[in-house]
Amino acid sequence: MKAIGAQLLVCEHGCCCGRVDKGYPPVPRTRLARQWSARGLRPLVHLTWTACLGPCDELNVALLVTPSGSAWLGGLTDPSEFDLLLDWAAECGAAGRLVPPPLALVPNVRLRFRGGPAAVAVPSDETSIANDREPATGSEP
């Protein structure tokens, strides 16, 4: 496996993320860390635990960063969504670029500074899936 310099940042404890003491869903840190190690993902994608990534109204936020772009995710409330996130990170790592998310994760992809779900396009090249800019239209000005 070739290291690509990708990174998955997962907010595990901010004002909302993982705060079971406030009645919010947990972030399955132990399970994710074990799976990350068992699957040998570290050479492909580095897993980083962090405090607040924002936006806080999303709960359980993550950011997948690759050389070709980044994707924000929010509202990761079901353990199966974290499993899909592992699968997606592995696919991006193996491809060496940001690839389209699994269909089940599409509702969790966000435009960071515009709020709400992103209009997720299936990129035809190495463009970002959900970044802080509008989706690529295929034509350059």
Helices and strands as residue ranges (DSSP letters): E 6-11, G 20-22, H 29-38, E 45-50, G 56-58, E 62-66, E 69-73, H 79-95, G 103-108, E 109-110
